[in-house]
Amino acid sequence: MVAHAAGKGLYPENTIPAIDSSFDIGSDWVEIDIRRTSDGVPVLMHDATVDRTTDGTGLISALSLVQVQALDAGSWFAPEYAGTPVPTLEQALQEALGRGPALLDMKDPLIGAVVATALANVGASPSDIRFWASTSAEVTEANTHVPGAPVFYQMLSGDETSVQNILAFGVDGISIRWEILSPTMIQTGHSGGVPVFVWGTTNVQNMATALAWGVDGIHASFPDRPIDLISTPDCMDGADNDLDGLTDHPADPDCTAPEDTSEAVKVPALGTIATAISASLLLALAALRLSRRPAV
């Protein structure tokens, strides 16, 4: 479970409260977006400008760290987050350290060196992060400056052939946008020895479908949704988990009770099957004996 932009549907995106809260509710990773200020400091920001997620305006590349951290990055989301600052990468890494990996979306090119410096400054290791690359150049940048840090590739378009081409970059995982995801693409990634994640959907049924197809992870702007989906028994989670067109108990006849953990057809245990076969054989033999008794 990856909290996209640190869980931007639930908290002010790319902020310390978002990182903290997303881990608190059970996210395994947090994804954060990295850009540099005019004085070269990596900070968390998705857009090229600060306009959408702060009370300021302008290109982040034209603002110094002091100017950026003077902005309010929380009020736009909800009043209780008023005064939340834009964090530096080091502050974000420190918050995530020991709780789970931070998945770094490199919004600026050639940012690998500053990531390596930030890791060293907070005492983190390459295993404490993941890179989220979208070009082969970004894969090279990550591998060059932070060797040993896993690199995931985010796919916005393509098919199973595209997955094969991406595997040739030597990535450690692939994140595929929901709109193009297919079982074949997942199988191709798995055949190449890497996990496959899905991103770009807030719909719980889409997440359930992706899980049924075999994905290994879900990026979610609302991380509570996949967490609830996984932690709630299939027969009462509001999703068609086995993709048979029927949802939950009592609509799905494969659910014998709401607490059933699977909507799939229940396959009897081998011992049960053997017992049933033995019983059938005994009945058949008994019937055969009766049929062979001489008439009186």
Secondary structure, DSSP 8 states (H G I E B T S, - for coil): -EEGGGTTTTS-TTSHHHHHHHHHTT-SEEEEEEEE-TTS-EEE-SSSBSTTTSS--SBGGGS-HHHHHTS-SSTTT-GGGTT----BHHHHHHHHTTT--EEEEE-SSS-HHHHHHHHHHHT--GGGEEEEESSHHHHHHHHHHSTTS-EEEEESS--HHHHHHHHTTT-SEEEEEGGG--HHHHHHHHHTT--EEEES---HHHHHHHHHHT-SEEEESSTHHHHHHHHS-GGGSSS-TT-SS--STTTSTT-SSTT-S--S-----HHHHHHHHHHHHHHHHHHHHHHHS---
